[in-house]
Amino acid sequence: RDRPEATLEDLHAPGVDEDAAPVLVRYEDGFHLQNVFAPLVKLEAEYDRKMKESQRKEGVSVRWEVSLSQRPVAVFQFGGEVSEARVVPGDELLLRLGAAAARANGR
């Protein structure tokens, strides 16, 4: 999935099919527990990073308005493409204006 151009020979490369150690009910000591869970945490962090990267949208326009209760409201318009992304309260949005411009985070 990560490399659509990969060939069958790439599957036999070292380190391709390394699985994490199975989770146990009991561990010998704290180091054993850490050695089992550290790769799992790393795999989950990498998965989350890839998911966020796949949800990146470009060409989004933002218009700021003031609601009837005098609160600022951001209106997003995704440039013409049909988007599967849904934004719900609590989601984090990261806005960038060009490569050298400031960033804005919001929830």
A tleap script that builds the chain and sets N, CA, C and O, in Angstrom:
source leaprc.protein.ff14SB
mol = sequence {
  NARG ASP ARG PRO GLU ALA THR LEU GLU ASP
  LEU HIE ALA PRO GLY VAL ASP GLU ASP ALA
  ALA PRO VAL LEU VAL ARG TYR GLU ASP GLY
  PHE HIE LEU GLN ASN VAL PHE ALA PRO LEU
  VAL LYS LEU GLU ALA GLU TYR ASP ARG LYS
  MET LYS GLU SER GLN ARG LYS GLU GLY VAL
  SER VAL ARG TRP GLU VAL SER LEU SER GLN
  ARG PRO VAL ALA VAL PHE GLN PHE GLY GLY
  GLU VAL SER GLU ALA ARG VAL VAL PRO GLY
  ASP GLU LEU LEU LEU ARG LEU GLY ALA ALA
  ALA ALA ARG ALA ASN GLY CARG
}
set mol.1.N position { 0.809 -1.199 0.000 }
set mol.1.CA position { 0.000 0.000 0.000 }
set mol.1.C position { 0.846 1.254 0.000 }
set mol.1.O position { 0.480 2.261 -0.607 }
set mol.2.N position { 1.966 1.194 0.675 }
set mol.2.CA position { 2.815 2.382 0.767 }
set mol.2.C position { 3.510 2.692 -0.544 }
set mol.2.O position { 3.746 3.855 -0.870 }
set mol.3.N position { 3.839 1.647 -1.299 }
set mol.3.CA position { 4.559 1.827 -2.562 }
set mol.3.C position { 3.856 1.048 -3.659 }
set mol.3.O position { 4.126 -0.141 -3.826 }
set mol.4.N position { 2.967 1.676 -4.408 }
set mol.4.CA position { 2.244 0.966 -5.459 }
set mol.4.C position { 3.155 0.435 -6.564 }
set mol.4.O position { 2.785 -0.503 -7.270 }
set mol.5.N position { 4.342 1.025 -6.722 }
set mol.5.CA position { 5.257 0.602 -7.782 }
set mol.5.C position { 6.148 -0.569 -7.364 }
set mol.5.O position { 6.996 -1.000 -8.145 }
set mol.6.N position { 5.971 -1.087 -6.157 }
set mol.6.CA position { 6.801 -2.176 -5.650 }
set mol.6.C position { 6.577 -3.445 -6.471 }
set mol.6.O position { 5.502 -3.665 -7.029 }
set mol.7.N position { 7.609 -4.262 -6.528 }
set mol.7.CA position { 7.528 -5.517 -7.269 }
set mol.7.C position { 7.515 -6.684 -6.291 }
set mol.7.O position { 7.653 -6.501 -5.082 }
set mol.8.N position { 7.349 -7.880 -6.831 }
set mol.8.CA position { 7.326 -9.086 -6.015 }
set mol.8.C position { 8.661 -9.301 -5.309 }
set mol.8.O position { 8.695 -9.803 -4.186 }
set mol.9.N position { 9.751 -8.927 -5.956 }
set mol.9.CA position { 11.073 -9.079 -5.355 }
set mol.9.C position { 11.233 -8.182 -4.124 }
set mol.9.O position { 11.986 -8.511 -3.207 }
set mol.10.N position { 10.531 -7.061 -4.107 }
set mol.10.CA position { 10.614 -6.157 -2.963 }
set mol.10.C position { 10.053 -6.780 -1.693 }
set mol.10.O position { 10.424 -6.377 -0.591 }
set mol.11.N position { 9.173 -7.750 -1.832 }
set mol.11.CA position { 8.607 -8.419 -0.661 }
set mol.11.C position { 9.644 -9.259 0.073 }
set mol.11.O position { 9.511 -9.503 1.272 }
set mol.12.N position { 10.664 -9.696 -0.632 }
set mol.12.CA position { 11.690 -10.546 -0.029 }
set mol.12.C position { 12.856 -9.743 0.525 }
set mol.12.O position { 13.824 -10.319 1.022 }
set mol.13.N position { 12.776 -8.432 0.448 }
set mol.13.CA position { 13.836 -7.586 0.994 }
set mol.13.C position { 13.825 -7.686 2.519 }
set mol.13.O position { 12.765 -7.865 3.119 }
set mol.14.N position { 15.004 -7.569 3.153 }
set mol.14.CA position { 15.031 -7.661 4.620 }
set mol.14.C position { 14.277 -6.513 5.274 }
set mol.14.O position { 14.354 -5.366 4.832 }
set mol.15.N position { 13.554 -6.840 6.323 }
set mol.15.CA position { 12.845 -5.833 7.091 }
set mol.15.C position { 11.465 -5.491 6.571 }
set mol.15.O position { 10.799 -4.630 7.145 }
set mol.16.N position { 11.007 -6.135 5.502 }
set mol.16.CA position { 9.717 -5.802 4.915 }
set mol.16.C position { 8.566 -6.375 5.735 }
set mol.16.O position { 7.572 -5.691 5.979 }
set mol.17.N position { 8.698 -7.608 6.152 }
set mol.17.CA position { 7.578 -8.260 6.831 }
set mol.17.C position { 7.838 -8.472 8.320 }
set mol.17.O position { 7.349 -9.437 8.907 }
set mol.18.N position { 8.596 -7.584 8.920 }
set mol.18.CA position { 8.852 -7.699 10.351 }
set mol.18.C position { 7.588 -7.347 11.115 }
set mol.18.O position { 7.064 -6.241 10.992 }
set mol.19.N position { 7.109 -8.286 11.895 }
set mol.19.CA position { 5.927 -8.050 12.710 }
set mol.19.C position { 6.365 -7.699 14.118 }
set mol.19.O position { 7.446 -8.081 14.565 }
set mol.20.N position { 5.517 -6.974 14.800 }
set mol.20.CA position { 5.791 -6.648 16.194 }
set mol.20.C position { 5.580 -7.903 17.035 }
set mol.20.O position { 4.834 -8.807 16.657 }
set mol.21.N position { 6.251 -7.939 18.177 }
set mol.21.CA position { 6.105 -9.081 19.077 }
set mol.21.C position { 4.673 -9.136 19.604 }
set mol.21.O position { 4.061 -8.089 19.813 }
set mol.22.N position { 4.136 -10.310 19.819 }
set mol.22.CA position { 2.765 -10.397 20.322 }
set mol.22.C position { 2.663 -9.869 21.754 }
set mol.22.O position { 3.601 -9.982 22.544 }
set mol.23.N position { 1.517 -9.300 22.064 }
set mol.23.CA position { 1.260 -8.790 23.408 }
set mol.23.C position { 0.952 -9.967 24.316 }
set mol.23.O position { 0.194 -10.866 23.951 }
set mol.24.N position { 1.545 -9.954 25.501 }
set mol.24.CA position { 1.381 -11.057 26.445 }
set mol.24.C position { 0.507 -10.636 27.623 }
set mol.24.O position { 0.227 -9.453 27.816 }
set mol.25.N position { 0.082 -11.625 28.404 }
set mol.25.CA position { -0.671 -11.344 29.618 }
set mol.25.C position { 0.281 -10.974 30.748 }
set mol.25.O position { -0.022 -10.102 31.562 }
set mol.26.N position { 1.436 -11.640 30.795 }
set mol.26.CA position { 2.449 -11.356 31.820 }
set mol.26.C position { 3.795 -11.130 31.155 }
set mol.26.O position { 4.106 -11.700 30.110 }
set mol.27.N position { 4.585 -10.274 31.800 }
set mol.27.CA position { 5.919 -9.953 31.282 }
set mol.27.C position { 6.959 -10.258 32.348 }
set mol.27.O position { 6.673 -10.227 33.545 }
set mol.28.N position { 8.183 -10.555 31.887 }
set mol.28.CA position { 9.259 -10.899 32.808 }
set mol.28.C position { 9.628 -9.710 33.701 }
set mol.28.O position { 9.813 -9.857 34.909 }
set mol.29.N position { 9.730 -8.526 33.080 }
set mol.29.CA position { 10.069 -7.320 33.826 }
set mol.29.C position { 9.660 -6.102 32.997 }
set mol.29.O position { 9.080 -6.243 31.920 }
set mol.30.N position { 9.963 -4.924 33.497 }
set mol.30.CA position { 9.592 -3.694 32.809 }
set mol.30.C position { 10.260 -3.542 31.456 }
set mol.30.O position { 9.667 -3.003 30.522 }
set mol.31.N position { 11.483 -4.012 31.347 }
set mol.31.CA position { 12.191 -3.910 30.068 }
set mol.31.C position { 11.523 -4.773 29.009 }
set mol.31.O position { 11.425 -4.372 27.849 }
set mol.32.N position { 11.068 -5.948 29.399 }
set mol.32.CA position { 10.379 -6.837 28.460 }
set mol.32.C position { 9.091 -6.165 27.980 }
set mol.32.O position { 8.788 -6.185 26.788 }
set mol.33.N position { 8.336 -5.573 28.904 }
set mol.33.CA position { 7.112 -4.862 28.558 }
set mol.33.C position { 7.410 -3.719 27.595 }
set mol.33.O position { 6.703 -3.534 26.604 }
set mol.34.N position { 8.461 -2.951 27.888 }
set mol.34.CA position { 8.830 -1.825 27.033 }
set mol.34.C position { 9.251 -2.311 25.644 }
set mol.34.O position { 8.907 -1.689 24.639 }
set mol.35.N position { 9.988 -3.409 25.586 }
set mol.35.CA position { 10.447 -3.933 24.296 }
set mol.35.C position { 9.299 -4.452 23.444 }
set mol.35.O position { 9.406 -4.486 22.218 }
set mol.36.N position { 8.204 -4.855 24.077 }
set mol.36.CA position { 7.033 -5.310 23.325 }
set mol.36.C position { 6.181 -4.120 22.882 }
set mol.36.O position { 5.742 -4.073 21.733 }
set mol.37.N position { 5.942 -3.160 23.779 }
set mol.37.CA position { 5.022 -2.071 23.476 }
set mol.37.C position { 5.648 -0.924 22.685 }
set mol.37.O position { 4.931 -0.249 21.947 }
set mol.38.N position { 6.926 -0.680 22.804 }
set mol.38.CA position { 7.556 0.430 22.082 }
set mol.38.C position { 7.382 0.308 20.561 }
set mol.38.O position { 7.036 1.302 19.923 }
set mol.39.N position { 7.608 -0.868 19.950 }
set mol.39.CA position { 7.367 -0.971 18.503 }
set mol.39.C position { 5.898 -0.780 18.135 }
set mol.39.O position { 5.587 -0.243 17.072 }
set mol.40.N position { 4.988 -1.219 19.017 }
set mol.40.CA position { 3.560 -1.037 18.737 }
set mol.40.C position { 3.174 0.440 18.755 }
set mol.40.O position { 2.400 0.893 17.912 }
set mol.41.N position { 3.711 1.182 19.711 }
set mol.41.CA position { 3.436 2.619 19.795 }
set mol.41.C position { 4.012 3.323 18.568 }
set mol.41.O position { 3.387 4.229 18.016 }
set mol.42.N position { 5.204 2.903 18.144 }
set mol.42.CA position { 5.830 3.496 16.962 }
set mol.42.C position { 5.001 3.216 15.707 }
set mol.42.O position { 4.813 4.108 14.879 }
set mol.43.N position { 4.505 1.989 15.561 }
set mol.43.CA position { 3.673 1.642 14.410 }
set mol.43.C position { 2.378 2.456 14.401 }
set mol.43.O position { 1.942 2.916 13.346 }
set mol.44.N position { 1.766 2.633 15.566 }
set mol.44.CA position { 0.536 3.403 15.640 }
set mol.44.C position { 0.776 4.869 15.310 }
set mol.44.O position { -0.040 5.490 14.629 }
set mol.45.N position { 1.879 5.426 15.781 }
set mol.45.CA position { 2.208 6.818 15.485 }
set mol.45.C position { 2.450 7.011 13.986 }
set mol.45.O position { 2.031 8.015 13.410 }
set mol.46.N position { 3.118 6.060 13.370 }
set mol.46.CA position { 3.372 6.135 11.931 }
set mol.46.C position { 2.061 6.033 11.145 }
set mol.46.O position { 1.872 6.734 10.151 }
set mol.47.N position { 1.168 5.165 11.591 }
set mol.47.CA position { -0.138 5.021 10.939 }
set mol.47.C position { -0.929 6.324 11.057 }
set mol.47.O position { -1.520 6.777 10.076 }
set mol.48.N position { -0.946 6.929 12.245 }
set mol.48.CA position { -1.665 8.183 12.444 }
set mol.48.C position { -1.092 9.295 11.568 }
set mol.48.O position { -1.840 10.093 11.005 }
set mol.49.N position { 0.234 9.346 11.455 }
set mol.49.CA position { 0.874 10.359 10.615 }
set mol.49.C position { 0.471 10.184 9.156 }
set mol.49.O position { 0.186 11.163 8.467 }
set mol.50.N position { 0.447 8.932 8.682 }
set mol.50.CA position { 0.055 8.677 7.295 }
set mol.50.C position { -1.412 9.017 7.056 }
set mol.50.O position { -1.763 9.524 5.991 }
set mol.51.N position { -2.268 8.745 8.031 }
set mol.51.CA position { -3.685 9.077 7.895 }
set mol.51.C position { -3.882 10.587 7.810 }
set mol.51.O position { -4.659 11.067 6.985 }
set mol.52.N position { -3.186 11.333 8.652 }
set mol.52.CA position { -3.300 12.791 8.599 }
set mol.52.C position { -2.787 13.322 7.263 }
set mol.52.O position { -3.383 14.224 6.674 }
set mol.53.N position { -1.693 12.765 6.798 }
set mol.53.CA position { -1.119 13.212 5.530 }
set mol.53.C position { -2.062 12.903 4.367 }
set mol.53.O position { -2.140 13.682 3.417 }
set mol.54.N position { -2.771 11.789 4.427 }
set mol.54.CA position { -3.681 11.433 3.336 }
set mol.54.C position { -4.921 12.312 3.323 }
set mol.54.O position { -5.614 12.379 2.308 }
set mol.55.N position { -5.212 12.979 4.415 }
set mol.55.CA position { -6.384 13.842 4.486 }
set mol.55.C position { -6.059 15.287 4.145 }
set mol.55.O position { -6.910 16.164 4.298 }
set mol.56.N position { -4.862 15.545 3.695 }
set mol.56.CA position { -4.434 16.900 3.347 }
set mol.56.C position { -5.236 17.395 2.144 }
set mol.56.O position { -5.434 16.662 1.175 }
set mol.57.N position { -5.689 18.629 2.217 }
set mol.57.CA position { -6.428 19.261 1.119 }
set mol.57.C position { -5.720 20.545 0.730 }
set mol.57.O position { -5.257 21.295 1.588 }
set mol.58.N position { -5.642 20.788 -0.553 }
set mol.58.CA position { -5.062 22.033 -1.052 }
set mol.58.C position { -6.121 22.780 -1.837 }
set mol.58.O position { -7.084 22.179 -2.315 }
set mol.59.N position { -5.951 24.072 -1.971 }
set mol.59.CA position { -6.913 24.877 -2.708 }
set mol.59.C position { -8.188 25.125 -1.916 }
set mol.59.O position { -9.265 25.252 -2.499 }
set mol.60.N position { -8.078 25.193 -0.608 }
set mol.60.CA position { -9.235 25.444 0.248 }
set mol.60.C position { -9.320 26.939 0.501 }
set mol.60.O position { -8.323 27.581 0.832 }
set mol.61.N position { -10.516 27.486 0.343 }
set mol.61.CA position { -10.689 28.905 0.660 }
set mol.61.C position { -11.443 29.024 1.983 }
set mol.61.O position { -12.335 28.232 2.287 }
set mol.62.N position { -11.056 30.040 2.761 }
set mol.62.CA position { -11.660 30.272 4.075 }
set mol.62.C position { -12.224 31.683 4.079 }
set mol.62.O position { -11.544 32.641 3.709 }
set mol.63.N position { -13.466 31.795 4.500 }
set mol.63.CA position { -14.111 33.098 4.623 }
set mol.63.C position { -14.550 33.264 6.074 }
set mol.63.O position { -15.188 32.376 6.639 }
set mol.64.N position { -14.211 34.390 6.668 }
set mol.64.CA position { -14.564 34.652 8.061 }
set mol.64.C position { -15.801 35.538 8.109 }
set mol.64.O position { -15.892 36.556 7.422 }
set mol.65.N position { -16.745 35.121 8.938 }
set mol.65.CA position { -17.977 35.885 9.137 }
set mol.65.C position { -18.207 36.053 10.631 }
set mol.65.O position { -17.544 35.415 11.449 }
set mol.66.N position { -19.146 36.912 10.975 }
set mol.66.CA position { -19.533 37.104 12.367 }
set mol.66.C position { -20.963 36.597 12.508 }
set mol.66.O position { -21.850 37.015 11.763 }
set mol.67.N position { -21.186 35.699 13.459 }
set mol.67.CA position { -22.514 35.123 13.655 }
set mol.67.C position { -23.436 36.124 14.339 }
set mol.67.O position { -23.009 37.208 14.738 }
set mol.68.N position { -24.701 35.747 14.470 }
set mol.68.CA position { -25.669 36.614 15.144 }
set mol.68.C position { -25.306 36.854 16.601 }
set mol.68.O position { -25.663 37.881 17.178 }
set mol.69.N position { -24.597 35.905 17.187 }
set mol.69.CA position { -24.169 36.064 18.581 }
set mol.69.C position { -22.794 36.739 18.676 }
set mol.69.O position { -22.149 36.701 19.724 }
set mol.70.N position { -22.358 37.352 17.581 }
set mol.70.CA position { -21.108 38.105 17.514 }
set mol.70.C position { -19.862 37.243 17.728 }
set mol.70.O position { -18.844 37.729 18.221 }
set mol.71.N position { -19.946 35.976 17.358 }
set mol.71.CA position { -18.780 35.091 17.438 }
set mol.71.C position { -18.222 34.882 16.043 }
set mol.71.O position { -18.988 34.806 15.081 }
set mol.72.N position { -16.893 34.785 15.907 }
set mol.72.CA position { -16.320 34.544 14.574 }
set mol.72.C position { -16.641 33.129 14.088 }
set mol.72.O position { -16.584 32.167 14.854 }
set mol.73.N position { -16.976 33.022 12.809 }
set mol.73.CA position { -17.300 31.744 12.189 }
set mol.73.C position { -16.465 31.621 10.918 }
set mol.73.O position { -16.422 32.547 10.108 }
set mol.74.N position { -15.804 30.479 10.743 }
set mol.74.CA position { -15.024 30.223 9.536 }
set mol.74.C position { -15.853 29.360 8.588 }
set mol.74.O position { -16.413 28.341 8.991 }
set mol.75.N position { -15.923 29.778 7.329 }
set mol.75.CA position { -16.645 29.029 6.303 }
set mol.75.C position { -15.592 28.506 5.330 }
set mol.75.O position { -14.869 29.286 4.710 }
set mol.76.N position { -15.510 27.179 5.201 }
set mol.76.CA position { -14.513 26.542 4.342 }
set mol.76.C position { -15.168 26.115 3.038 }
set mol.76.O position { -16.282 25.590 3.030 }
set mol.77.N position { -14.461 26.347 1.932 }
set mol.77.CA position { -14.937 25.879 0.636 }
set mol.77.C position { -13.811 25.070 0.004 }
set mol.77.O position { -12.738 25.592 -0.300 }
set mol.78.N position { -14.081 23.786 -0.184 }
set mol.78.CA position { -13.104 22.887 -0.780 }
set mol.78.C position { -13.231 22.991 -2.284 }
set mol.78.O position { -14.299 22.747 -2.844 }
set mol.79.N position { -12.142 23.354 -2.936 }
set mol.79.CA position { -12.096 23.686 -4.350 }
set mol.79.C position { -12.660 22.698 -5.334 }
set mol.79.O position { -11.887 22.018 -6.009 }
set mol.80.N position { -13.960 22.581 -5.455 }
set mol.80.CA position { -14.602 21.867 -6.543 }
set mol.80.C position { -14.592 20.358 -6.485 }
set mol.80.O position { -15.435 19.733 -7.129 }
set mol.81.N position { -13.703 19.745 -5.763 }
set mol.81.CA position { -13.656 18.289 -5.740 }
set mol.81.C position { -14.636 17.748 -4.703 }
set mol.81.O position { -14.941 18.403 -3.706 }
set mol.82.N position { -15.111 16.554 -4.960 }
set mol.82.CA position { -16.006 15.914 -4.001 }
set mol.82.C position { -15.133 15.349 -2.890 }
set mol.82.O position { -14.226 14.555 -3.140 }
set mol.83.N position { -15.410 15.756 -1.689 }
set mol.83.CA position { -14.551 15.384 -0.567 }
set mol.83.C position { -15.241 14.380 0.335 }
set mol.83.O position { -16.423 14.524 0.647 }
set mol.84.N position { -14.506 13.370 0.752 }
set mol.84.CA position { -15.008 12.390 1.697 }
set mol.84.C position { -14.741 12.820 3.132 }
set mol.84.O position { -15.217 12.184 4.072 }
set mol.85.N position { -13.988 13.889 3.302 }
set mol.85.CA position { -13.625 14.345 4.637 }
set mol.85.C position { -14.823 14.994 5.312 }
set mol.85.O position { -15.532 15.799 4.708 }
set mol.86.N position { -15.035 14.640 6.555 }
set mol.86.CA position { -16.092 15.261 7.345 }
set mol.86.C position { -15.443 15.928 8.546 }
set mol.86.O position { -14.598 15.341 9.222 }
set mol.87.N position { -15.847 17.148 8.797 }
set mol.87.CA position { -15.312 17.896 9.925 }
set mol.87.C position { -16.403 17.959 10.982 }
set mol.87.O position { -17.515 18.416 10.719 }
set mol.88.N position { -16.073 17.497 12.170 }
set mol.88.CA position { -17.020 17.506 13.275 }
set mol.88.C position { -16.402 18.279 14.433 }
set mol.88.O position { -15.182 18.432 14.494 }
set mol.89.N position { -17.230 18.767 15.347 }
set mol.89.CA position { -16.673 19.478 16.505 }
set mol.89.C position { -15.628 18.628 17.220 }
set mol.89.O position { -15.858 17.452 17.502 }
set mol.90.N position { -14.486 19.231 17.507 }
set mol.90.CA position { -13.393 18.525 18.154 }
set mol.90.C position { -12.275 18.142 17.199 }
set mol.90.O position { -11.165 17.850 17.645 }
set mol.91.N position { -12.537 18.133 15.887 }
set mol.91.CA position { -11.493 17.853 14.908 }
set mol.91.C position { -10.500 19.007 14.872 }
set mol.91.O position { -10.859 20.158 15.117 }
set mol.92.N position { -9.270 18.690 14.568 }
set mol.92.CA position { -8.233 19.709 14.478 }
set mol.92.C position { -7.999 20.064 13.020 }
set mol.92.O position { -7.893 19.184 12.165 }
set mol.93.N position { -7.919 21.352 12.743 }
set mol.93.CA position { -7.624 21.841 11.403 }
set mol.93.C position { -6.331 22.641 11.457 }
set mol.93.O position { -6.105 23.398 12.401 }
set mol.94.N position { -5.500 22.478 10.465 }
set mol.94.CA position { -4.253 23.226 10.350 }
set mol.94.C position { -4.305 23.983 9.032 }
set mol.94.O position { -4.375 23.374 7.965 }
set mol.95.N position { -4.271 25.298 9.104 }
set mol.95.CA position { -4.315 26.134 7.914 }
set mol.95.C position { -2.933 26.694 7.640 }
set mol.95.O position { -2.261 27.179 8.550 }
set mol.96.N position { -2.505 26.628 6.380 }
set mol.96.CA position { -1.229 27.217 5.970 }
set mol.96.C position { -1.487 28.119 4.787 }
set mol.96.O position { -2.255 27.779 3.886 }
set mol.97.N position { -0.850 29.258 4.792 }
set mol.97.CA position { -0.970 30.201 3.689 }
set mol.97.C position { 0.373 30.309 3.021 }
set mol.97.O position { 1.194 31.136 3.417 }
set mol.98.N position { 0.617 29.502 2.026 }
set mol.98.CA position { 1.895 29.515 1.336 }
set mol.98.C position { 2.982 28.819 2.134 }
set mol.98.O position { 2.762 28.404 3.272 }
set mol.99.N position { 4.148 28.696 1.535 }
set mol.99.CA position { 5.245 27.959 2.163 }
set mol.99.C position { 5.882 28.716 3.316 }
set mol.99.O position { 6.289 28.104 4.304 }
set mol.100.N position { 5.975 30.046 3.207 }
set mol.100.CA position { 6.693 30.824 4.217 }
set mol.100.C position { 5.756 31.580 5.158 }
set mol.100.O position { 6.220 32.337 6.012 }
set mol.101.N position { 4.450 31.385 5.014 }
set mol.101.CA position { 3.504 32.161 5.817 }
set mol.101.C position { 3.235 31.476 7.151 }
set mol.101.O position { 3.656 30.343 7.385 }
set mol.102.N position { 2.537 32.180 8.003 }
set mol.102.CA position { 2.217 31.674 9.338 }
set mol.102.C position { 1.206 30.532 9.262 }
set mol.102.O position { 0.485 30.378 8.277 }
set mol.103.N position { 1.177 29.745 10.319 }
set mol.103.CA position { 0.243 28.632 10.422 }
set mol.103.C position { -0.814 28.980 11.464 }
set mol.103.O position { -0.565 29.764 12.380 }
set mol.104.N position { -1.992 28.389 11.310 }
set mol.104.CA position { -3.055 28.594 12.287 }
set mol.104.C position { -3.670 27.242 12.640 }
set mol.104.O position { -4.066 26.483 11.756 }
set mol.105.N position { -3.746 26.949 13.929 }
set mol.105.CA position { -4.391 25.720 14.392 }
set mol.105.C position { -5.737 26.062 14.987 }
set mol.105.O position { -5.918 27.136 15.560 }
set mol.106.N position { -6.674 25.155 14.853 }
set mol.106.CA position { -7.964 25.385 15.469 }
set mol.106.C position { -8.692 24.094 15.721 }
set mol.106.O position { -8.438 23.083 15.065 }
set mol.107.N position { -9.593 24.131 16.669 }
set mol.107.CA position { -10.423 22.968 16.991 }
set mol.107.C position { -11.863 23.398 16.954 }
set mol.107.O position { -12.756 22.585 17.193 }
savepdb mol mol.pdb
quit
